[in-house]
Amino acid sequence: MEYKKVCLMYRHKDYAVDGMRSALGLAVENMYSYGVVMDTEIEKLDEHNLESIEMLRDMEGEIYSTVPANVEKNGFEPITIEELGEKLRDMSIVIPYGLK
């Protein structure tokens, strides 16, 4: 059985935390799941949400950000737009999450 690779892309800060929980939910369902906070700075996450990200990492997922402040505040993995473009080529499903 081939596992699906899913990337959720968050461009609006109001949906980023909910989207990260969705990434964790997909990982629980045996998918390789990744999230990317793009072009927006989000608040420092609370302990509960940081634990959710650690659980996602334990299941071989990751949360990335194109914004250095998110990397510094929340420990996300840094990614450039070019690197993201390469990563998206490996995905089975790409979800633009919470667009307004």
CNS distance restraints for C-alpha pairs under 8 A (distance, minus, plus):
assign (resid   3 and name CA) (resid  30 and name CA) 6.88 0.50 0.50
assign (resid   3 and name CA) (resid  31 and name CA) 5.67 0.50 0.50
assign (resid   3 and name CA) (resid  32 and name CA) 6.96 0.50 0.50
assign (resid   4 and name CA) (resid  31 and name CA) 5.15 0.50 0.50
assign (resid   4 and name CA) (resid  32 and name CA) 6.18 0.50 0.50
assign (resid   4 and name CA) (resid  91 and name CA) 7.56 0.50 0.50
assign (resid   4 and name CA) (resid  92 and name CA) 5.65 0.50 0.50
assign (resid   4 and name CA) (resid  93 and name CA) 7.50 0.50 0.50
assign (resid   5 and name CA) (resid  31 and name CA) 5.89 0.50 0.50
assign (resid   5 and name CA) (resid  32 and name CA) 4.61 0.50 0.50
assign (resid   5 and name CA) (resid  33 and name CA) 5.94 0.50 0.50
assign (resid   5 and name CA) (resid  34 and name CA) 7.95 0.50 0.50
assign (resid   5 and name CA) (resid  90 and name CA) 7.45 0.50 0.50
assign (resid   5 and name CA) (resid  91 and name CA) 4.91 0.50 0.50
assign (resid   5 and name CA) (resid  92 and name CA) 5.05 0.50 0.50
assign (resid   5 and name CA) (resid  93 and name CA) 6.43 0.50 0.50
assign (resid   6 and name CA) (resid  31 and name CA) 6.98 0.50 0.50
assign (resid   6 and name CA) (resid  32 and name CA) 6.14 0.50 0.50
assign (resid   6 and name CA) (resid  33 and name CA) 4.88 0.50 0.50
assign (resid   6 and name CA) (resid  34 and name CA) 6.20 0.50 0.50
assign (resid   6 and name CA) (resid  91 and name CA) 5.73 0.50 0.50
assign (resid   6 and name CA) (resid  92 and name CA) 6.00 0.50 0.50
assign (resid   6 and name CA) (resid  93 and name CA) 4.80 0.50 0.50
assign (resid   6 and name CA) (resid  94 and name CA) 5.85 0.50 0.50
assign (resid   6 and name CA) (resid  95 and name CA) 7.56 0.50 0.50
assign (resid   7 and name CA) (resid  23 and name CA) 7.99 0.50 0.50
assign (resid   7 and name CA) (resid  33 and name CA) 5.98 0.50 0.50
assign (resid   7 and name CA) (resid  34 and name CA) 4.72 0.50 0.50
assign (resid   7 and name CA) (resid  35 and name CA) 5.57 0.50 0.50
assign (resid   7 and name CA) (resid  36 and name CA) 7.46 0.50 0.50
assign (resid   7 and name CA) (resid  88 and name CA) 7.34 0.50 0.50
assign (resid   7 and name CA) (resid  91 and name CA) 6.66 0.50 0.50
assign (resid   7 and name CA) (resid  93 and name CA) 6.47 0.50 0.50
assign (resid   7 and name CA) (resid  94 and name CA) 4.93 0.50 0.50
assign (resid   7 and name CA) (resid  95 and name CA) 6.16 0.50 0.50
assign (resid   8 and name CA) (resid  19 and name CA) 7.09 0.50 0.50
assign (resid   8 and name CA) (resid  23 and name CA) 6.99 0.50 0.50
assign (resid   8 and name CA) (resid  33 and name CA) 7.83 0.50 0.50
assign (resid   8 and name CA) (resid  34 and name CA) 6.24 0.50 0.50
assign (resid   8 and name CA) (resid  35 and name CA) 4.72 0.50 0.50
assign (resid   8 and name CA) (resid  36 and name CA) 6.38 0.50 0.50
assign (resid   8 and name CA) (resid  94 and name CA) 6.04 0.50 0.50
assign (resid   8 and name CA) (resid  95 and name CA) 4.70 0.50 0.50
assign (resid   8 and name CA) (resid  96 and name CA) 5.94 0.50 0.50
assign (resid   8 and name CA) (resid  97 and name CA) 5.99 0.50 0.50
assign (resid   9 and name CA) (resid  35 and name CA) 5.81 0.50 0.50
assign (resid   9 and name CA) (resid  36 and name CA) 4.89 0.50 0.50
assign (resid   9 and name CA) (resid  37 and name CA) 6.35 0.50 0.50
assign (resid   9 and name CA) (resid  38 and name CA) 7.01 0.50 0.50
assign (resid   9 and name CA) (resid  94 and name CA) 7.57 0.50 0.50
assign (resid   9 and name CA) (resid  95 and name CA) 6.10 0.50 0.50
assign (resid   9 and name CA) (resid  96 and name CA) 4.84 0.50 0.50
assign (resid   9 and name CA) (resid  97 and name CA) 5.55 0.50 0.50
assign (resid  10 and name CA) (resid  15 and name CA) 6.82 0.50 0.50
assign (resid  10 and name CA) (resid  16 and name CA) 5.45 0.50 0.50
assign (resid  10 and name CA) (resid  19 and name CA) 7.02 0.50 0.50
assign (resid  10 and name CA) (resid  35 and name CA) 7.29 0.50 0.50
assign (resid  10 and name CA) (resid  36 and name CA) 5.89 0.50 0.50
assign (resid  10 and name CA) (resid  37 and name CA) 4.83 0.50 0.50
assign (resid  10 and name CA) (resid  38 and name CA) 5.90 0.50 0.50
assign (resid  10 and name CA) (resid  96 and name CA) 6.53 0.50 0.50
assign (resid  10 and name CA) (resid  97 and name CA) 5.34 0.50 0.50
assign (resid  10 and name CA) (resid  98 and name CA) 6.69 0.50 0.50
assign (resid  10 and name CA) (resid  99 and name CA) 7.75 0.50 0.50
assign (resid  11 and name CA) (resid  16 and name CA) 7.55 0.50 0.50
assign (resid  11 and name CA) (resid  37 and name CA) 6.13 0.50 0.50
assign (resid  11 and name CA) (resid  38 and name CA) 4.97 0.50 0.50
assign (resid  11 and name CA) (resid  39 and name CA) 6.16 0.50 0.50
assign (resid  11 and name CA) (resid  40 and name CA) 6.32 0.50 0.50
assign (resid  11 and name CA) (resid  96 and name CA) 7.99 0.50 0.50
assign (resid  11 and name CA) (resid  97 and name CA) 7.54 0.50 0.50
assign (resid  11 and name CA) (resid  98 and name CA) 7.50 0.50 0.50
assign (resid  11 and name CA) (resid  99 and name CA) 6.85 0.50 0.50
assign (resid  12 and name CA) (resid  16 and name CA) 6.55 0.50 0.50
assign (resid  12 and name CA) (resid  40 and name CA) 6.65 0.50 0.50
assign (resid  12 and name CA) (resid  98 and name CA) 6.67 0.50 0.50
assign (resid  12 and name CA) (resid  99 and name CA) 6.61 0.50 0.50
assign (resid  12 and name CA) (resid 100 and name CA) 7.52 0.50 0.50
assign (resid  13 and name CA) (resid  17 and name CA) 7.84 0.50 0.50
assign (resid  13 and name CA) (resid  40 and name CA) 6.31 0.50 0.50
assign (resid  13 and name CA) (resid  41 and name CA) 6.96 0.50 0.50
assign (resid  13 and name CA) (resid  42 and name CA) 5.64 0.50 0.50
assign (resid  15 and name CA) (resid  19 and name CA) 5.96 0.50 0.50
assign (resid  15 and name CA) (resid  97 and name CA) 7.30 0.50 0.50
assign (resid  15 and name CA) (resid  98 and name CA) 5.51 0.50 0.50
assign (resid  16 and name CA) (resid  20 and name CA) 6.20 0.50 0.50
assign (resid  16 and name CA) (resid  37 and name CA) 6.74 0.50 0.50
assign (resid  16 and name CA) (resid  42 and name CA) 7.80 0.50 0.50
assign (resid  16 and name CA) (resid  98 and name CA) 7.93 0.50 0.50
assign (resid  17 and name CA) (resid  21 and name CA) 6.48 0.50 0.50
assign (resid  17 and name CA) (resid  49 and name CA) 7.55 0.50 0.50
assign (resid  18 and name CA) (resid  22 and name CA) 6.36 0.50 0.50
assign (resid  19 and name CA) (resid  23 and name CA) 6.28 0.50 0.50
assign (resid  19 and name CA) (resid  35 and name CA) 7.53 0.50 0.50
assign (resid  19 and name CA) (resid  97 and name CA) 6.61 0.50 0.50
assign (resid  19 and name CA) (resid  98 and name CA) 7.84 0.50 0.50
assign (resid  20 and name CA) (resid  24 and name CA) 6.41 0.50 0.50
assign (resid  20 and name CA) (resid  35 and name CA) 6.36 0.50 0.50
assign (resid  20 and name CA) (resid  53 and name CA) 7.44 0.50 0.50
assign (resid  20 and name CA) (resid  63 and name CA) 7.55 0.50 0.50
assign (resid  21 and name CA) (resid  25 and name CA) 6.23 0.50 0.50
assign (resid  21 and name CA) (resid  52 and name CA) 7.07 0.50 0.50
assign (resid  22 and name CA) (resid  26 and name CA) 6.28 0.50 0.50
assign (resid  23 and name CA) (resid  27 and name CA) 6.31 0.50 0.50
assign (resid  23 and name CA) (resid  33 and name CA) 5.48 0.50 0.50
assign (resid  23 and name CA) (resid  34 and name CA) 6.25 0.50 0.50
assign (resid  23 and name CA) (resid  35 and name CA) 6.47 0.50 0.50
assign (resid  23 and name CA) (resid  56 and name CA) 7.53 0.50 0.50
assign (resid  24 and name CA) (resid  28 and name CA) 6.29 0.50 0.50
assign (resid  24 and name CA) (resid  33 and name CA) 7.10 0.50 0.50
assign (resid  24 and name CA) (resid  52 and name CA) 7.02 0.50 0.50
assign (resid  24 and name CA) (resid  53 and name CA) 7.47 0.50 0.50
assign (resid  24 and name CA) (resid  55 and name CA) 7.39 0.50 0.50
assign (resid  24 and name CA) (resid  56 and name CA) 5.27 0.50 0.50
assign (resid  25 and name CA) (resid  29 and name CA) 6.50 0.50 0.50
assign (resid  26 and name CA) (resid  30 and name CA) 6.76 0.50 0.50
assign (resid  26 and name CA) (resid  31 and name CA) 5.64 0.50 0.50
assign (resid  26 and name CA) (resid  32 and name CA) 7.53 0.50 0.50
assign (resid  26 and name CA) (resid  33 and name CA) 6.22 0.50 0.50
assign (resid  27 and name CA) (resid  31 and name CA) 4.80 0.50 0.50
assign (resid  27 and name CA) (resid  32 and name CA) 5.72 0.50 0.50
assign (resid  27 and name CA) (resid  33 and name CA) 5.44 0.50 0.50
assign (resid  27 and name CA) (resid  56 and name CA) 6.70 0.50 0.50
assign (resid  27 and name CA) (resid  59 and name CA) 6.42 0.50 0.50
assign (resid  27 and name CA) (resid  61 and name CA) 7.13 0.50 0.50
assign (resid  28 and name CA) (resid  59 and name CA) 7.81 0.50 0.50
assign (resid  32 and name CA) (resid  59 and name CA) 7.64 0.50 0.50
assign (resid  32 and name CA) (resid  60 and name CA) 6.66 0.50 0.50
assign (resid  32 and name CA) (resid  61 and name CA) 5.86 0.50 0.50
assign (resid  33 and name CA) (resid  56 and name CA) 7.81 0.50 0.50
assign (resid  33 and name CA) (resid  60 and name CA) 7.78 0.50 0.50
assign (resid  33 and name CA) (resid  61 and name CA) 5.02 0.50 0.50
assign (resid  33 and name CA) (resid  62 and name CA) 7.06 0.50 0.50
assign (resid  34 and name CA) (resid  61 and name CA) 5.30 0.50 0.50
assign (resid  34 and name CA) (resid  62 and name CA) 4.96 0.50 0.50
assign (resid  34 and name CA) (resid  63 and name CA) 5.74 0.50 0.50
assign (resid  34 and name CA) (resid  64 and name CA) 7.63 0.50 0.50
assign (resid  35 and name CA) (resid  62 and name CA) 6.43 0.50 0.50
assign (resid  35 and name CA) (resid  63 and name CA) 4.61 0.50 0.50
assign (resid  35 and name CA) (resid  64 and name CA) 6.05 0.50 0.50
assign (resid  36 and name CA) (resid  63 and name CA) 5.70 0.50 0.50
assign (resid  36 and name CA) (resid  64 and name CA) 4.58 0.50 0.50
assign (resid  36 and name CA) (resid  65 and name CA) 5.23 0.50 0.50
assign (resid  36 and name CA) (resid  66 and name CA) 7.55 0.50 0.50
assign (resid  37 and name CA) (resid  63 and name CA) 7.58 0.50 0.50
assign (resid  37 and name CA) (resid  64 and name CA) 6.26 0.50 0.50
assign (resid  37 and name CA) (resid  65 and name CA) 4.59 0.50 0.50
assign (resid  37 and name CA) (resid  66 and name CA) 6.60 0.50 0.50
assign (resid  37 and name CA) (resid  67 and name CA) 7.54 0.50 0.50
assign (resid  38 and name CA) (resid  65 and name CA) 5.82 0.50 0.50
assign (resid  38 and name CA) (resid  66 and name CA) 5.31 0.50 0.50
assign (resid  38 and name CA) (resid  67 and name CA) 6.71 0.50 0.50
assign (resid  39 and name CA) (resid  66 and name CA) 6.36 0.50 0.50
assign (resid  39 and name CA) (resid  67 and name CA) 6.20 0.50 0.50
assign (resid  40 and name CA) (resid  67 and name CA) 6.74 0.50 0.50
assign (resid  41 and name CA) (resid  67 and name CA) 6.53 0.50 0.50
assign (resid  41 and name CA) (resid  69 and name CA) 6.63 0.50 0.50
assign (resid  41 and name CA) (resid  70 and name CA) 6.04 0.50 0.50
assign (resid  42 and name CA) (resid  70 and name CA) 6.54 0.50 0.50
assign (resid  43 and name CA) (resid  73 and name CA) 7.99 0.50 0.50
assign (resid  44 and name CA) (resid  70 and name CA) 7.96 0.50 0.50
assign (resid  44 and name CA) (resid  73 and name CA) 5.75 0.50 0.50
assign (resid  44 and name CA) (resid  74 and name CA) 6.01 0.50 0.50
assign (resid  45 and name CA) (resid  49 and name CA) 6.00 0.50 0.50
assign (resid  45 and name CA) (resid  50 and name CA) 6.27 0.50 0.50
assign (resid  45 and name CA) (resid  74 and name CA) 6.37 0.50 0.50
assign (resid  46 and name CA) (resid  50 and name CA) 6.30 0.50 0.50
assign (resid  47 and name CA) (resid  51 and name CA) 6.11 0.50 0.50
assign (resid  48 and name CA) (resid  52 and name CA) 6.41 0.50 0.50
assign (resid  49 and name CA) (resid  53 and name CA) 6.43 0.50 0.50
assign (resid  50 and name CA) (resid  54 and name CA) 6.38 0.50 0.50
assign (resid  50 and name CA) (resid  74 and name CA) 7.56 0.50 0.50
assign (resid  51 and name CA) (resid  55 and name CA) 6.24 0.50 0.50
assign (resid  52 and name CA) (resid  56 and name CA) 6.25 0.50 0.50
assign (resid  53 and name CA) (resid  57 and name CA) 6.24 0.50 0.50
assign (resid  53 and name CA) (resid  62 and name CA) 7.38 0.50 0.50
assign (resid  53 and name CA) (resid  63 and name CA) 7.21 0.50 0.50
assign (resid  54 and name CA) (resid  58 and name CA) 6.21 0.50 0.50
assign (resid  55 and name CA) (resid  59 and name CA) 6.55 0.50 0.50
assign (resid  56 and name CA) (resid  60 and name CA) 6.62 0.50 0.50
assign (resid  56 and name CA) (resid  61 and name CA) 5.13 0.50 0.50
assign (resid  56 and name CA) (resid  62 and name CA) 6.42 0.50 0.50
assign (resid  57 and name CA) (resid  61 and name CA) 4.73 0.50 0.50
assign (resid  57 and name CA) (resid  62 and name CA) 5.46 0.50 0.50
assign (resid  62 and name CA) (resid  76 and name CA) 7.87 0.50 0.50
assign (resid  62 and name CA) (resid  77 and name CA) 7.45 0.50 0.50
assign (resid  63 and name CA) (resid  76 and name CA) 5.56 0.50 0.50
assign (resid  63 and name CA) (resid  77 and name CA) 6.31 0.50 0.50
assign (resid  64 and name CA) (resid  71 and name CA) 7.86 0.50 0.50
assign (resid  64 and name CA) (resid  76 and name CA) 5.18 0.50 0.50
assign (resid  64 and name CA) (resid  77 and name CA) 4.53 0.50 0.50
assign (resid  64 and name CA) (resid  78 and name CA) 5.62 0.50 0.50
assign (resid  64 and name CA) (resid  79 and name CA) 6.09 0.50 0.50
assign (resid  65 and name CA) (resid  70 and name CA) 6.46 0.50 0.50
assign (resid  65 and name CA) (resid  71 and name CA) 6.52 0.50 0.50
assign (resid  65 and name CA) (resid  76 and name CA) 6.18 0.50 0.50
assign (resid  65 and name CA) (resid  77 and name CA) 6.29 0.50 0.50
assign (resid  65 and name CA) (resid  78 and name CA) 5.30 0.50 0.50
assign (resid  65 and name CA) (resid  79 and name CA) 5.78 0.50 0.50
assign (resid  66 and name CA) (resid  78 and name CA) 6.11 0.50 0.50
assign (resid  66 and name CA) (resid  79 and name CA) 5.26 0.50 0.50
assign (resid  66 and name CA) (resid  80 and name CA) 5.56 0.50 0.50
assign (resid  66 and name CA) (resid  81 and name CA) 6.91 0.50 0.50
assign (resid  67 and name CA) (resid  71 and name CA) 6.84 0.50 0.50
assign (resid  67 and name CA) (resid  78 and name CA) 7.54 0.50 0.50
assign (resid  68 and name CA) (resid  72 and name CA) 6.30 0.50 0.50
assign (resid  68 and name CA) (resid  78 and name CA) 6.92 0.50 0.50
assign (resid  69 and name CA) (resid  73 and name CA) 6.02 0.50 0.50
assign (resid  70 and name CA) (resid  74 and name CA) 5.60 0.50 0.50
assign (resid  70 and name CA) (resid  75 and name CA) 7.10 0.50 0.50
assign (resid  70 and name CA) (resid  76 and name CA) 6.44 0.50 0.50
assign (resid  71 and name CA) (resid  75 and name CA) 4.85 0.50 0.50
assign (resid  71 and name CA) (resid  76 and name CA) 4.50 0.50 0.50
assign (resid  71 and name CA) (resid  77 and name CA) 6.10 0.50 0.50
assign (resid  71 and name CA) (resid  78 and name CA) 6.05 0.50 0.50
assign (resid  72 and name CA) (resid  76 and name CA) 7.53 0.50 0.50
assign (resid  79 and name CA) (resid  83 and name CA) 6.02 0.50 0.50
assign (resid  79 and name CA) (resid  84 and name CA) 6.40 0.50 0.50
assign (resid  80 and name CA) (resid  84 and name CA) 6.11 0.50 0.50
assign (resid  81 and name CA) (resid  85 and name CA) 6.16 0.50 0.50
assign (resid  82 and name CA) (resid  86 and name CA) 6.54 0.50 0.50
assign (resid  83 and name CA) (resid  87 and name CA) 6.25 0.50 0.50
assign (resid  84 and name CA) (resid  88 and name CA) 6.07 0.50 0.50
assign (resid  85 and name CA) (resid  89 and name CA) 6.74 0.50 0.50
assign (resid  86 and name CA) (resid  90 and name CA) 7.40 0.50 0.50
assign (resid  87 and name CA) (resid  91 and name CA) 7.02 0.50 0.50
assign (resid  88 and name CA) (resid  94 and name CA) 7.30 0.50 0.50
